[in-house]
């Protein structure tokens, strides 16, 4: 299908059209380093890997061939060097090791043979396939070659000068001619007898016949070819110093070069022969004989490959055309009509700007300047006529008059009437760039903004040729074929079939912009580019092109149809447009899609459809094969009558069931709500009970009593006042579910002051509150932090702990408030999960969880050792008191 498979050190590459696919060990390859590909006549491609692995490509799928241990143990890491098929199922191959031949039948390794021979054995098969075996390397440098072909044996002695480390390639041209290489030597054999010996600069990596030439890929030296019984280097700046490892000519006549250093190169076999390519601009064709004579810039000409400068002309005088009269030339120039007399320039009656002519008879000519037309009789006078518009081109119609193409006044006729030039406009006003007479009543006009027009001798427009650029630069005609030169390439138009094709650098020509066209000897079309001249055989140009082909895969997912489009042309791939026509069951067109994408998707209703798929290259107007794809879209089950009856019955049952479930769920939710509320109440009650350690209350009262007995009235009064204040705060908080951070901090501060008095030591309470935390607006569950601080004072601080410090840190991140309580005291002795957690802390953890609608997927409560203390972290949903 036009696919190119490429072996590389990163797997297999497949190029179809301009689509590249990459296959690796993820696609059934044994290894990613692929050394060689061996095609077989029955259409398989065998894959040899670096470590001796073997796989096969068949119908675009890759299958691994497991090697038996006997093969694997033949010196590990030796790759398969050659492979050939005998029939459809029997394959022979060599590993890169002397005296080893393997046989594979029906994709199974059957045997391994060792040929103990003192000859190099070459086995030839159909299709240019071969197997090459070497004997064990010894001191003898001159081995005999044992060739087996067509059930005959040939022995060749001393075929190469040196076969140390033999590296061979092999090429069969026909039944009689073969080429064998060893390192940098190539031997040509006729009927297996040496007839020529070639020495290349370095090792020959590949040999391939392209057209009638044999090409050699040489290590670090690009490509060589055999010419006049010598190996001559092909100059190509892209691959000149690269190692070309394989050469392939595809059916579109593109040549593919694989290189070891820089990957893949593609070039086209040129159909056009280069006549000139250089520094001078091309101007015009000179004369009307069968030998091309071309005028270049700076007054140079080229003929038969020889470039010459016109004598006696300086670069200040521009020569635009030359009239040949016997041995004398009349030069149409920027200062008039000149000829050379006594090695000096002389005027021929015209001393104004001239740029072209039309020959009427052997002695009469029309010559045009910018705004003037001259009628020149070589043997008589010169008639002239001043025009009111610039003349761009002229064409002889018959011996009586000439056609003029003007800048703004369209096409005009000019003739001699009573010794004067008579001019008549025959078309509407438009700019004409070129004119070509086809027959007595058909004239082709190339315009600057209207494309190509066909008019009759009266100026009436007969036809406008569509699908053309608006600007036309030159025209040529032969055998009902019109050749149209533009700045985007050469258009070839068949006036009988109305078929059009475009030739440009994308598919045929080395350039796009065309200056002039001329047919010589009725078979060669010469094309002037800006800095290049080429010639093309007209028969080659007009022969039927091989159309490219497409294929499609489709997938139907419910009512969505996916078409996967593929085309096999590399040459036309940039210009291809896929056409997808949707037809109903009666063959009537529903819709016509156009796309350049490789995947097409559409949604279809129920029914029977047919898709017609083809592709067109809009530049060369070539159409591919047409693929017809029938598609049946069946109705969904829910669109059938029985489904709706079943739905009605199920609907009635569902209504009954839903009614029951609603009543049941309402009762269940009410019960769940009561249970949740009860749990909250219980937790708050437990929290309240756990918030103040009874020992703390008893100790506080004892402390007050001790102050009274010691007559420390002020201390007793202060302590009693703070204790009463704390009790009042607790009672106030118990009536609320949430309090602000400011209220919580006030309670904590009072509680810590009382505990400081109790333990007769200072407890530092440090508050780090982030700027974004508004303590008067953000709310927390009532007395959430007091059990944690109480736990820190009673279990974390020891008498020797100094200083006794509690640090509270508050911050807001997103929708959550982060609380950290750090006490600089005794560490937790075990991991948090395994350590004892007080009842108050467990209740606190459950109260935090109740603040979330559902259990969060992050750690919302944690305790861990930190430096010389314990750090408690809590994360609660951010809430404010509004």
Secondary structure, 3 states (H helix, E strand, C coil): CCCEEEEECCEEEEEECCEEEEECHHHCCCCCCEEEEEECCCCCEEEEECCCCEEEEECCEEEEECCCHHHHCCCCCCCEEEEEEECCCEEEEEECCCCCEEEEECCEEEEEECCCCCEEEEEECHHHCEEEECCCCCCCCCCEEEEEECCEEEEEECCCCCCCCCCEEEEECCCCEEEEEECCEEEEEECCEEEEEEECCCCEEEEEEECCEEEEEECCCEEEEEECCEEEECCCCCCCCCCEEEEEECCCCEEEEEECCCEEEEEECCCCEEEEECCCCEEEECCCCCCCCEEECCCEEEECCEEEECCCCCCCCCEEEEEEECCEEEEEECCEEEEEECCEEEECCCCCCEEEEEECCCCEEEEEECCEEEEEECCCCEEEEECCCCEEEEEECCCCEEEEEECCCCEEEEEEECCEEEEEECCCCCCEEEEEEEECCEEEEEECCCCEEEECCCCCEEEEECCCCCCCCEEEEECCEEEEEECCEEEEEECCCCCEEEECCCCCCCCCCCCEEEEECCCEEEEECCCEEEEEEHHHHHCCCCCCCEEEEEEEECCEEEEEEEECCCCCHHHEEEEEEEECCCCCEEEEEEECCCEEEEECCCEEEEEEEEEEECCCCEECCCEEEEEEECCCHHHCHHHHHHHHHHHHHHHHHHHHHHHHHHHHHHHHHHHHHHHHHHHHHHHHHHHCCHHHHHHHHHHHHHHHHCCCHHHHHHHHHHHHHHHHHHHHHHCCCEEEHHHHHHHHHHHHHHHHHHHCCCEEEEEEECCCCCCCCEEEECCCCHHHHHHHHHHHCCCCCCCEEEEEEEEEECCEEEEEEEECCCCCCCCCCCCCCCHHHHHHHHHHHHCCCCCCCCCCEEEEEECCEEEEEEEEECCECC
